[in-house]
Amino acid sequence: MLRRGLLAWVSRVGGVLVLLCCSLSLLYLMSCSPPHSDNHPLSHALPRAGLVHPSLGGTGAGDVGPGKARAAQNGGPPGVQSYQALLQEREEQHRLHISSLKKQIAQLKEALQERSQQLKGVQESIKTGLPEGSDTGAASQGGGFGEAHGPKSQQADLREYLRSQLSRAEVSAGTRLSSEYAVVPFESFTLQRVYQLEMGLTRHPEEKPVRKDRRDELGEVLETALHSLNTLSSQQDGKNSAEKALTSKVYSPSDFIEGISRTEKDKGTMYELIFRGESSSEFRRLVLFRPFGPLMKVRNERLDAASIPINIVVPLSRRIDKFKQFMHNFREVCMRQDGRVHLTVVYFGKEQMSEVRSTLENTSREVRFKNYTLLQLDEEFSRGRGLDVGARAWKGGNVLLFFCDVDIYFTADFLNTCRLNTQPGRKVFYPVLFSQYNPTLIYGSPEHVPPVEQQLVIKKDTGFWRDFGFGMTCQYRSDFINIGGFDIDIKGWGGEDVHLYRKYLHSNLLVIRTPARGLFHLWHEKHCADELPPDQYRMCMQSKAMNEASHGQLGMLFFRHEIEAHLRKQKQQQGANLKKT
């Protein structure tokens, strides 16, 4: 028994000694025998020092790092310490690369600021390249462009670029266009809204609220205009008292009335802003231009609307009820509010002529207004013929003409807009009016239709911008005569307005085409005569369809039978449910 127990104890001790010897041998191999293969796992994570890419700050394939040099001196491959040295070396290379990038960014910022100053300096020195009457704004700070900024070649290139962009754009003069489809319309805007023609089914005739990028853009333009108006610089010290009076008022955003803007994608954006002046009839107009760079001030003008009368020419044939409604608006707006208007009515035929005359005489007695002319033509109605006769009948020299129809409603603000957007020999105004839908369809029934003044709301469900109509226009009589007037061979409805519009597009006059928020076409039932030629009849029917209701409202009318059937089923189902309960 004793021998057997001793043998078991000796075998256990021997096994423990063998296990201990194996462990010590393994530890010795791990610590004293580093791997000799090039496929060590770290070799996939760390590139060799000699293969550093130049963009990371390395010095090329021939470089030997300090870790590898020490490994070569020891006569063996790199160990753990050599890899740590490689990591430190790579980290230092990255630090150097980041430092180099920061220096480059700082240099680019300095170059950008310098180029911006160059642009501002060129804008101030470009005055000789602007149209007559233009103004480039306050002088740049820090002297002229050539004194402090860049080489002269850069100055010449920038000046030439800005001058070419401004001269090519339709800022002060018009460009001859092939047709009405080549016209780039203006957008009109106020402090709260932007009115534009490119809308589509989901867009509204007014943009409110204005999207952020557009709001920031117009805010910058308004701020620049106000700064220009309120600047009293030393440049005016040597000017006369009349010029000093231009800036005697302190302007604020509340003085801004409205503006128009247009972007020509290959030239830049033009802005024209109108501010109230020191009196009710005085206005200030600023024209700014952005040639895909900083804003440039092109003109700063003071306008006196008190000296600009308007001759409103209205062709008429029967429609005495519409004429009475027109005279009600004319009395309130033109006689009582504006007072600088002459009315010319050209009446065709003899039927209801006495009623038209009595309406004019009664209105004249009520408000003591005598600035009207009634002309009678005993011939077939022709809108172009009537407007042409009314324009040529004026004998008081050059006058601003407003060609109007009897179913048009306008405000006193629109009359000033008419004055400010026309200039003899330079500009004609073709406003886009807001056309009213059928009030019976809008408000449900004739009993719920409000007065006309309450219907004049610019909304998607109440009307649309009549961008296919060119009948309402403001132009000076001299421009109308020089362009050749209307084509009096066109009879009946439509065609004469487009013909005149194309004449202006083919001239060098600047055509202002923009939505007018104070000009409305009142709805009336349209009759298209069978005597019209096919093309005029088609235009008349298209206009008739457009005037009835919006796309959604017309869809509800078209599918009214399906809608009524659906309502009947719903009522039947509700009745059946009540019986069950």
Number of C-alpha atoms within 10 A of each C-alpha: 5 6 7 8 9 10 10 10 10 10 11 10 10 11 11 10 11 10 10 11 11 11 10 10 10 10 10 11 10 10 8 8 8 13 12 11 9 10 9 10 9 11 12 10 8 12 13 15 22 15 14 18 13 10 9 14 17 19 16 13 13 10 12 14 16 14 20 21 13 14 15 12 9 10 9 12 16 18 14 9 11 18 17 12 15 19 15 12 16 20 12 13 17 15 13 14 16 14 11 12 12 11 11 12 11 11 11 12 11 12 12 12 11 15 17 14 19 22 22 19 24 26 25 22 18 17 16 12 15 18 15 10 9 17 21 19 16 15 15 15 11 10 11 15 22 17 10 13 17 14 11 12 10 16 20 12 12 19 20 15 14 22 19 15 17 24 16 15 20 20 20 18 17 21 18 17 16 12 13 14 7 10 15 14 23 22 20 24 23 14 16 11 15 23 23 20 20 12 14 8 9 6 11 18 22 23 15 11 10 16 10 9 9 11 16 12 10 20 14 13 19 20 13 15 25 19 14 17 21 15 13 15 9 9 9 12 10 9 10 9 10 8 11 13 10 17 15 13 11 12 19 15 13 9 15 20 16 17 23 23 19 20 19 14 9 11 19 18 21 23 25 21 22 22 23 20 19 15 9 10 15 15 21 20 20 22 23 24 26 19 23 13 13 12 19 22 22 24 20 21 15 15 18 16 17 15 10 16 18 23 24 21 25 21 25 24 22 16 12 16 10 17 21 17 15 17 16 12 18 21 18 14 19 21 20 13 13 19 16 17 20 18 20 23 22 23 24 22 16 13 11 14 17 9 14 21 13 11 14 20 15 12 18 16 10 9 12 11 18 14 14 16 15 15 14 16 15 9 10 12 18 21 27 26 22 23 27 22 20 24 24 13 12 15 8 6 7 13 18 25 26 26 21 18 20 22 15 19 22 21 19 18 17 15 22 17 22 23 24 19 20 22 18 16 15 16 23 26 23 24 29 27 25 27 23 27 23 18 22 14 17 20 14 10 10 11 8 11 15 11 8 12 9 8 16 21 14 20 13 18 17 21 27 26 26 20 17 10 17 20 23 18 20 28 26 24 21 17 20 22 13 9 14 12 21 24 15 15 10 15 18 19 18 21 20 22 19 16 16 19 19 15 19 23 20 16 14 15 22 23 27 22 23 24 27 23 23 18 22 24 23 21 16 15 8 13 9 16 12 8 9 15 11 10 10 18 17 13 14 18 14 11 16 15 12 17 22 22 23 21 12 11 13 15 11 13 12 11 10 12 11 11 12 11 10 11 12 12 11 12 11 11 11 11 11 11 10 9 7 6 5
